[in-house]
């Protein structure tokens, strides 16, 4: 299984990942989730805070035959800036 790496604005990373998932793609955003306790009077409320580790989103790539059309759909997703390239082709990252 291979992935391509997509870049986006740091403040829009979670939104881009959500948009890609709504389109049916498998997208992964490396992040750290923390739970903070906030005291309000006698009650304690827990708030989850997600911090992305990098400004990249990994999207699962199909086989080589449909990569062109698939890549166009990924790059046309709102707030996607670009994808990582090697020699003018999409750089594939293996899951190993």
N, CA, C and O atoms as CSV, one atom per row, in Angstrom:
chain,resi,resn,atom,element,x,y,z
A,1,UNK,N,N,0.837,-1.165,0.000
A,1,UNK,CA,C,0.000,0.000,0.000
A,1,UNK,C,C,0.895,1.244,0.000
A,1,UNK,O,O,1.886,1.299,0.727
A,2,UNK,N,N,0.542,2.235,-0.812
A,2,UNK,CA,C,1.325,3.461,-0.926
A,2,UNK,C,C,0.467,4.665,-0.583
A,2,UNK,O,O,-0.762,4.617,-0.647
A,3,UNK,N,N,1.139,5.739,-0.219
A,3,UNK,CA,C,0.480,6.995,0.113
A,3,UNK,C,C,1.146,8.126,-0.645
A,3,UNK,O,O,2.333,8.053,-0.965
A,4,UNK,N,N,0.378,9.180,-0.936
A,4,UNK,CA,C,0.989,10.413,-1.403
A,4,UNK,C,C,0.882,11.408,-0.259
A,4,UNK,O,O,0.044,11.267,0.632
A,5,UNK,N,N,1.738,12.408,-0.299
A,5,UNK,CA,C,1.787,13.405,0.764
A,5,UNK,C,C,1.214,14.706,0.223
A,5,UNK,O,O,1.679,15.229,-0.789
A,6,UNK,N,N,0.196,15.224,0.911
A,6,UNK,CA,C,-0.489,16.446,0.509
A,6,UNK,C,C,-0.178,17.531,1.531
A,6,UNK,O,O,-0.150,17.263,2.732
A,7,UNK,N,N,0.056,18.757,1.060
A,7,UNK,CA,C,0.300,19.873,1.969
A,7,UNK,C,C,-0.913,20.790,2.000
A,7,UNK,O,O,-1.672,20.887,1.035
A,8,UNK,N,N,-1.073,21.458,3.137
A,8,UNK,CA,C,-2.173,22.403,3.313
A,8,UNK,C,C,-1.741,23.451,4.328
A,8,UNK,O,O,-0.708,23.308,4.982
A,9,UNK,N,N,-2.533,24.495,4.452
A,9,UNK,CA,C,-2.268,25.516,5.468
A,9,UNK,C,C,-2.317,24.844,6.844
A,9,UNK,O,O,-3.179,23.997,7.080
A,10,UNK,N,N,-1.414,25.205,7.746
A,10,UNK,CA,C,-1.416,24.568,9.068
A,10,UNK,C,C,-2.738,24.688,9.816
A,10,UNK,O,O,-3.115,23.773,10.549
A,11,UNK,N,N,-3.436,25.779,9.647
A,11,UNK,CA,C,-4.708,25.951,10.350
A,11,UNK,C,C,-5.850,25.185,9.691
A,11,UNK,O,O,-6.924,25.069,10.280
A,12,UNK,N,N,-5.646,24.660,8.486
A,12,UNK,CA,C,-6.701,23.973,7.737
A,12,UNK,C,C,-6.484,22.465,7.624
A,12,UNK,O,O,-7.246,21.792,6.930
A,13,UNK,N,N,-5.477,21.925,8.279
A,13,UNK,CA,C,-5.126,20.518,8.122
A,13,UNK,C,C,-6.273,19.577,8.484
A,13,UNK,O,O,-6.575,18.654,7.727
A,14,UNK,N,N,-6.903,19.795,9.608
A,14,UNK,CA,C,-7.980,18.901,10.039
A,14,UNK,C,C,-9.188,19.009,9.110
A,14,UNK,O,O,-9.871,18.016,8.858
A,15,UNK,N,N,-9.450,20.209,8.604
A,15,UNK,CA,C,-10.567,20.393,7.670
A,15,UNK,C,C,-10.294,19.682,6.349
A,15,UNK,O,O,-11.188,19.056,5.780
A,16,UNK,N,N,-9.060,19.779,5.863
A,16,UNK,CA,C,-8.699,19.108,4.612
A,16,UNK,C,C,-8.817,17.600,4.775
A,16,UNK,O,O,-9.346,16.919,3.896
A,17,UNK,N,N,-8.323,17.068,5.904
A,17,UNK,CA,C,-8.444,15.631,6.153
A,17,UNK,C,C,-9.910,15.205,6.173
A,17,UNK,O,O,-10.264,14.165,5.618
A,18,UNK,N,N,-10.751,15.999,6.804
A,18,UNK,CA,C,-12.185,15.689,6.863
A,18,UNK,C,C,-12.810,15.722,5.473
A,18,UNK,O,O,-13.628,14.865,5.141
A,19,UNK,N,N,-12.429,16.709,4.657
A,19,UNK,CA,C,-12.963,16.803,3.292
A,19,UNK,C,C,-12.547,15.602,2.447
A,19,UNK,O,O,-13.348,15.066,1.682
A,20,UNK,N,N,-11.291,15.186,2.590
A,20,UNK,CA,C,-10.814,14.019,1.833
A,20,UNK,C,C,-11.545,12.756,2.267
A,20,UNK,O,O,-11.891,11.923,1.429
A,21,UNK,N,N,-11.781,12.607,3.552
A,21,UNK,CA,C,-12.510,11.433,4.040
A,21,UNK,C,C,-13.952,11.443,3.558
A,21,UNK,O,O,-14.508,10.386,3.260
A,22,UNK,N,N,-14.569,12.619,3.476
A,22,UNK,CA,C,-15.939,12.705,2.969
A,22,UNK,C,C,-16.017,12.303,1.500
A,22,UNK,O,O,-17.043,11.803,1.041
A,23,UNK,N,N,-14.926,12.524,0.765
A,23,UNK,CA,C,-14.884,12.097,-0.640
A,23,UNK,C,C,-14.648,10.597,-0.771
A,23,UNK,O,O,-14.738,10.049,-1.870
A,24,UNK,N,N,-14.349,9.937,0.332
A,24,UNK,CA,C,-14.167,8.490,0.309
A,24,UNK,C,C,-12.723,8.030,0.331
A,24,UNK,O,O,-12.460,6.839,0.163
A,25,UNK,N,N,-11.785,8.930,0.530
A,25,UNK,CA,C,-10.369,8.570,0.558
A,25,UNK,C,C,-9.937,8.260,1.984
A,25,UNK,O,O,-10.523,8.755,2.947
A,26,UNK,N,N,-8.906,7.435,2.104
A,26,UNK,CA,C,-8.308,7.162,3.398
A,26,UNK,C,C,-7.210,8.181,3.618
A,26,UNK,O,O,-6.189,8.155,2.930
A,27,UNK,N,N,-7.411,9.081,4.572
A,27,UNK,CA,C,-6.449,10.150,4.844
A,27,UNK,C,C,-6.002,10.066,6.294
A,27,UNK,O,O,-6.802,9.800,7.190
A,28,UNK,N,N,-4.707,10.298,6.514
A,28,UNK,CA,C,-4.121,10.203,7.845
A,28,UNK,C,C,-3.343,11.474,8.136
A,28,UNK,O,O,-2.513,11.897,7.330
A,29,UNK,N,N,-3.605,12.084,9.282
A,29,UNK,CA,C,-2.902,13.281,9.739
A,29,UNK,C,C,-2.158,12.929,11.017
A,29,UNK,O,O,-2.792,12.703,12.047
A,30,UNK,N,N,-0.814,12.874,10.981
A,30,UNK,CA,C,-0.069,12.587,12.207
A,30,UNK,C,C,-0.301,13.695,13.227
A,30,UNK,O,O,-0.008,14.861,12.964
A,31,UNK,N,N,-0.828,13.328,14.389
A,31,UNK,CA,C,-1.164,14.321,15.405
A,31,UNK,C,C,-1.069,13.712,16.801
A,31,UNK,O,O,-1.039,12.493,16.971
A,32,UNK,N,N,-1.024,14.602,17.794
A,32,UNK,CA,C,-1.024,14.210,19.198
A,32,UNK,C,C,-2.297,14.767,19.817
A,32,UNK,O,O,-2.601,15.950,19.664
A,33,UNK,N,N,-3.040,13.917,20.514
A,33,UNK,CA,C,-4.272,14.363,21.187
A,33,UNK,C,C,-4.021,14.423,22.689
A,33,UNK,O,O,-3.484,13.490,23.286
A,34,UNK,N,N,-4.420,15.540,23.280
A,34,UNK,CA,C,-4.291,15.715,24.728
A,34,UNK,C,C,-5.653,16.039,25.307
A,34,UNK,O,O,-6.481,16.686,24.665
A,35,UNK,N,N,-5.871,15.584,26.515
A,35,UNK,CA,C,-7.110,15.896,27.219
A,35,UNK,C,C,-6.750,16.803,28.392
A,35,UNK,O,O,-5.922,16.464,29.237
A,36,UNK,N,N,-7.398,17.964,28.416
A,36,UNK,CA,C,-7.147,18.919,29.504
A,36,UNK,C,C,-8.378,18.976,30.397
A,36,UNK,O,O,-9.514,18.919,29.926
A,37,UNK,N,N,-8.124,19.090,31.703
A,37,UNK,CA,C,-9.215,19.232,32.664
A,37,UNK,C,C,-9.393,20.715,32.961
A,37,UNK,O,O,-8.439,21.403,33.323
A,38,UNK,N,N,-10.622,21.201,32.805
A,38,UNK,CA,C,-10.932,22.601,33.051
A,38,UNK,C,C,-11.939,22.650,34.194
A,38,UNK,O,O,-13.046,22.124,34.086
A,39,UNK,N,N,-11.540,23.289,35.290
A,39,UNK,CA,C,-12.420,23.388,36.460
A,39,UNK,C,C,-13.333,24.599,36.302
A,39,UNK,O,O,-12.884,25.711,36.026
A,40,UNK,N,N,-14.623,24.348,36.486
A,40,UNK,CA,C,-15.620,25.410,36.437
A,40,UNK,C,C,-16.517,25.241,37.658
A,40,UNK,O,O,-17.462,24.453,37.650
A,41,UNK,N,N,-16.204,25.985,38.689
A,41,UNK,CA,C,-16.956,25.828,39.930
A,41,UNK,C,C,-16.639,24.488,40.546
A,41,UNK,O,O,-15.472,24.156,40.751
A,42,UNK,N,N,-17.659,23.722,40.842
A,42,UNK,CA,C,-17.451,22.401,41.441
A,42,UNK,C,C,-17.358,21.294,40.385
A,42,UNK,O,O,-17.111,20.136,40.723
A,43,UNK,N,N,-17.553,21.643,39.114
A,43,UNK,CA,C,-17.507,20.659,38.038
A,43,UNK,C,C,-16.165,20.704,37.329
A,43,UNK,O,O,-15.513,21.746,37.261
A,44,UNK,N,N,-15.771,19.571,36.811
A,44,UNK,CA,C,-14.545,19.480,36.014
A,44,UNK,C,C,-14.941,19.037,34.614
A,44,UNK,O,O,-15.541,17.979,34.427
A,45,UNK,N,N,-14.600,19.854,33.647
A,45,UNK,CA,C,-14.909,19.555,32.254
A,45,UNK,C,C,-13.615,19.127,31.561
A,45,UNK,O,O,-12.557,19.708,31.801
A,46,UNK,N,N,-13.701,18.131,30.720
A,46,UNK,CA,C,-12.528,17.660,29.985
A,46,UNK,C,C,-12.629,18.116,28.535
A,46,UNK,O,O,-13.657,17.941,27.880
A,47,UNK,N,N,-11.553,18.696,28.057
A,47,UNK,CA,C,-11.528,19.190,26.682
A,47,UNK,C,C,-10.392,18.503,25.935
A,47,UNK,O,O,-9.266,18.433,26.429
A,48,UNK,N,N,-10.691,18.002,24.751
A,48,UNK,CA,C,-9.701,17.313,23.916
A,48,UNK,C,C,-9.074,18.317,22.966
A,48,UNK,O,O,-9.782,19.062,22.287
A,49,UNK,N,N,-7.742,18.339,22.915
A,49,UNK,CA,C,-7.009,19.258,22.048
A,49,UNK,C,C,-6.088,18.443,21.147
A,49,UNK,O,O,-5.260,17.676,21.639
A,50,UNK,N,N,-6.226,18.602,19.832
A,50,UNK,CA,C,-5.427,17.862,18.855
A,50,UNK,C,C,-4.388,18.792,18.249
A,50,UNK,O,O,-4.727,19.857,17.733
A,51,UNK,N,N,-3.116,18.389,18.310
A,51,UNK,CA,C,-2.022,19.175,17.745
A,51,UNK,C,C,-1.360,18.372,16.628
A,51,UNK,O,O,-0.785,17.317,16.899
A,52,UNK,N,N,-1.424,18.843,15.368
A,52,UNK,CA,C,-0.745,18.142,14.269
A,52,UNK,C,C,0.766,18.147,14.464
A,52,UNK,O,O,1.331,19.148,14.903
A,53,UNK,N,N,1.422,17.039,14.142
A,53,UNK,CA,C,2.870,16.942,14.277
A,53,UNK,C,C,3.612,17.586,13.110
A,53,UNK,O,O,4.740,18.049,13.273
A,54,UNK,N,N,2.988,17.617,11.938
A,54,UNK,CA,C,3.597,18.211,10.756
A,54,UNK,C,C,2.491,18.722,9.849
A,54,UNK,O,O,1.325,18.386,10.056
A,55,UNK,N,N,2.824,19.514,8.863
A,55,UNK,CA,C,1.795,20.088,7.983
A,55,UNK,C,C,1.606,19.248,6.721
A,55,UNK,O,O,1.489,19.784,5.619
A,56,UNK,N,N,1.577,17.923,6.896
A,56,UNK,CA,C,1.361,17.001,5.793
A,56,UNK,C,C,0.205,16.061,6.118
A,56,UNK,O,O,-0.016,15.697,7.273
A,57,UNK,N,N,-0.523,15.679,5.076
A,57,UNK,CA,C,-1.584,14.685,5.200
A,57,UNK,C,C,-1.225,13.541,4.254
A,57,UNK,O,O,-0.880,13.777,3.096
A,58,UNK,N,N,-1.305,12.310,4.741
A,58,UNK,CA,C,-1.023,11.132,3.936
A,58,UNK,C,C,-2.340,10.582,3.402
A,58,UNK,O,O,-3.266,10.317,4.169
A,59,UNK,N,N,-2.422,10.412,2.078
A,59,UNK,CA,C,-3.639,9.920,1.439
A,59,UNK,C,C,-3.296,8.612,0.734
A,59,UNK,O,O,-2.336,8.537,-0.032
A,60,UNK,N,N,-4.100,7.580,1.007
A,60,UNK,CA,C,-3.860,6.263,0.405
A,60,UNK,C,C,-4.053,6.339,-1.101
A,60,UNK,O,O,-5.049,6.874,-1.588
A,61,UNK,N,N,-3.089,5.797,-1.827
A,61,UNK,CA,C,-3.061,5.896,-3.285
A,61,UNK,C,C,-3.545,4.596,-3.934
A,61,UNK,O,O,-3.182,3.508,-3.487
A,62,UNK,N,N,-4.365,4.705,-4.990
A,62,UNK,CA,C,-4.782,3.495,-5.712
A,62,UNK,C,C,-3.646,2.994,-6.605
A,62,UNK,O,O,-2.532,3.513,-6.538
A,63,UNK,N,N,-3.916,2.006,-7.426
A,63,UNK,CA,C,-2.879,1.485,-8.327
A,63,UNK,C,C,-2.477,2.536,-9.368
A,63,UNK,O,O,-3.170,3.539,-9.542
A,64,UNK,N,N,-1.378,2.307,-10.042
A,64,UNK,CA,C,-0.770,3.274,-10.962
A,64,UNK,C,C,-1.652,3.677,-12.136
A,64,UNK,O,O,-1.474,4.772,-12.671
A,65,UNK,N,N,-2.594,2.842,-12.557
A,65,UNK,CA,C,-3.354,3.105,-13.777
A,65,UNK,C,C,-4.329,4.274,-13.651
A,65,UNK,O,O,-4.642,4.911,-14.656
A,66,UNK,N,N,-4.811,4.569,-12.462
A,66,UNK,CA,C,-5.796,5.647,-12.302
A,66,UNK,C,C,-5.250,6.816,-11.497
A,66,UNK,O,O,-6.025,7.650,-11.029
A,67,UNK,N,N,-3.956,6.898,-11.327
A,67,UNK,CA,C,-3.363,7.928,-10.485
A,67,UNK,C,C,-3.619,9.337,-11.004
A,67,UNK,O,O,-3.811,10.247,-10.197
A,68,UNK,N,N,-3.629,9.554,-12.312
A,68,UNK,CA,C,-3.810,10.897,-12.872
A,68,UNK,C,C,-5.136,11.524,-12.504
A,68,UNK,O,O,-5.169,12.636,-11.977
A,69,UNK,N,N,-6.232,10.831,-12.772
A,69,UNK,CA,C,-7.557,11.359,-12.431
A,69,UNK,C,C,-7.746,11.458,-10.926
A,69,UNK,O,O,-8.329,12.421,-10.429
A,70,UNK,N,N,-7.262,10.484,-10.219
A,70,UNK,CA,C,-7.371,10.471,-8.772
A,70,UNK,C,C,-6.618,11.655,-8.166
A,70,UNK,O,O,-7.120,12.320,-7.260
A,71,UNK,N,N,-5.421,11.909,-8.669
A,71,UNK,CA,C,-4.600,13.002,-8.154
A,71,UNK,C,C,-5.243,14.356,-8.434
A,71,UNK,O,O,-5.144,15.269,-7.614
A,72,UNK,N,N,-5.896,14.494,-9.574
A,72,UNK,CA,C,-6.601,15.732,-9.894
A,72,UNK,C,C,-7.722,15.977,-8.876
A,72,UNK,O,O,-7.905,17.106,-8.420
A,73,UNK,N,N,-8.458,14.946,-8.525
A,73,UNK,CA,C,-9.538,15.091,-7.547
A,73,UNK,C,C,-8.986,15.481,-6.178
A,73,UNK,O,O,-9.600,16.278,-5.469
A,74,UNK,N,N,-7.849,14.935,-5.806
A,74,UNK,CA,C,-7.231,15.274,-4.518
A,74,UNK,C,C,-6.786,16.734,-4.511
A,74,UNK,O,O,-7.066,17.458,-3.556
A,75,UNK,N,N,-6.099,17.175,-5.563
A,75,UNK,CA,C,-5.572,18.546,-5.582
A,75,UNK,C,C,-6.670,19.591,-5.724
A,75,UNK,O,O,-6.464,20.747,-5.357
A,76,UNK,N,N,-7.826,19.211,-6.246
A,76,UNK,CA,C,-8.937,20.155,-6.364
A,76,UNK,C,C,-9.779,20.249,-5.095
A,76,UNK,O,O,-10.745,21.012,-5.052
A,77,UNK,N,N,-9.434,19.498,-4.079
A,77,UNK,CA,C,-10.116,19.606,-2.803
A,77,UNK,C,C,-9.798,20.958,-2.191
A,77,UNK,O,O,-8.655,21.414,-2.244
A,78,UNK,N,N,-10.795,21.598,-1.614
A,78,UNK,CA,C,-10.622,22.941,-1.060
A,78,UNK,C,C,-9.520,22.957,-0.006
A,78,UNK,O,O,-9.452,22.062,0.837
A,79,UNK,N,N,-8.661,23.967,-0.052
A,79,UNK,CA,C,-7.552,24.242,0.876
A,79,UNK,C,C,-6.349,23.322,0.721
A,79,UNK,O,O,-5.416,23.421,1.517
A,80,UNK,N,N,-6.328,22.430,-0.269
A,80,UNK,CA,C,-5.122,21.638,-0.548
A,80,UNK,C,C,-4.179,22.521,-1.354
A,80,UNK,O,O,-4.555,23.044,-2.402
A,81,UNK,N,N,-2.948,22.687,-0.862
A,81,UNK,CA,C,-1.974,23.526,-1.567
A,81,UNK,C,C,-1.306,22.780,-2.707
A,81,UNK,O,O,-1.323,23.238,-3.850
A,82,UNK,N,N,-0.718,21.631,-2.399
A,82,UNK,CA,C,0.036,20.878,-3.409
A,82,UNK,C,C,0.296,19.475,-2.873
A,82,UNK,O,O,-0.183,19.100,-1.802
A,83,UNK,N,N,1.056,18.717,-3.636
A,83,UNK,CA,C,1.504,17.404,-3.188
A,83,UNK,C,C,3.002,17.328,-3.397
A,83,UNK,O,O,3.556,18.063,-4.215
A,84,UNK,N,N,3.653,16.454,-2.672
A,84,UNK,CA,C,5.106,16.310,-2.750
A,84,UNK,C,C,5.455,15.582,-4.036
A,84,UNK,O,O,4.874,14.544,-4.355
A,85,UNK,N,N,6.428,16.149,-4.784
A,85,UNK,CA,C,6.820,15.604,-6.087
A,85,UNK,C,C,8.283,15.179,-6.089
A,85,UNK,O,O,9.115,15.734,-5.371
A,86,UNK,N,N,8.571,14.179,-6.918
A,86,UNK,CA,C,9.933,13.765,-7.214
A,86,UNK,C,C,10.008,13.617,-8.722
A,86,UNK,O,O,9.280,12.810,-9.300
A,87,UNK,N,N,10.880,14.385,-9.370
A,87,UNK,CA,C,11.018,14.378,-10.829
A,87,UNK,C,C,9.671,14.605,-11.523
A,87,UNK,O,O,9.325,13.897,-12.469
A,88,UNK,N,N,8.923,15.589,-11.050
A,88,UNK,CA,C,7.635,15.992,-11.630
A,88,UNK,C,C,6.551,14.920,-11.542
A,88,UNK,O,O,5.535,15.017,-12.230
A,89,UNK,N,N,6.749,13.907,-10.715
A,89,UNK,CA,C,5.723,12.881,-10.467
A,89,UNK,C,C,5.432,12.864,-8.982
A,89,UNK,O,O,6.267,13.264,-8.171
A,90,UNK,N,N,4.256,12.403,-8.632
A,90,UNK,CA,C,3.897,12.318,-7.210
A,90,UNK,C,C,4.818,11.351,-6.499
A,90,UNK,O,O,5.044,10.234,-6.965
A,91,UNK,N,N,5.353,11.792,-5.358
A,91,UNK,CA,C,6.229,10.943,-4.567
A,91,UNK,C,C,5.378,9.959,-3.785
A,91,UNK,O,O,4.524,10.366,-2.998
A,92,UNK,N,N,5.598,8.682,-3.991
A,92,UNK,CA,C,4.853,7.646,-3.281
A,92,UNK,C,C,5.627,7.218,-2.039
A,92,UNK,O,O,6.831,6.970,-2.092
A,93,UNK,N,N,4.914,7.139,-0.930
A,93,UNK,CA,C,5.506,6.721,0.341
A,93,UNK,C,C,4.881,5.378,0.697
A,93,UNK,O,O,3.658,5.260,0.774
A,94,UNK,N,N,5.715,4.368,0.914
A,94,UNK,CA,C,5.163,3.059,1.258
A,94,UNK,C,C,4.807,3.021,2.740
A,94,UNK,O,O,5.318,3.815,3.529
A,95,UNK,N,N,3.942,2.107,3.106
A,95,UNK,CA,C,3.514,2.013,4.501
A,95,UNK,C,C,4.532,1.295,5.374
A,95,UNK,O,O,4.334,1.169,6.583
A,96,UNK,N,N,5.591,0.835,4.789
A,96,UNK,CA,C,6.635,0.157,5.563
A,96,UNK,C,C,7.446,1.197,6.277
A,96,UNK,O,O,8.387,0.859,6.995
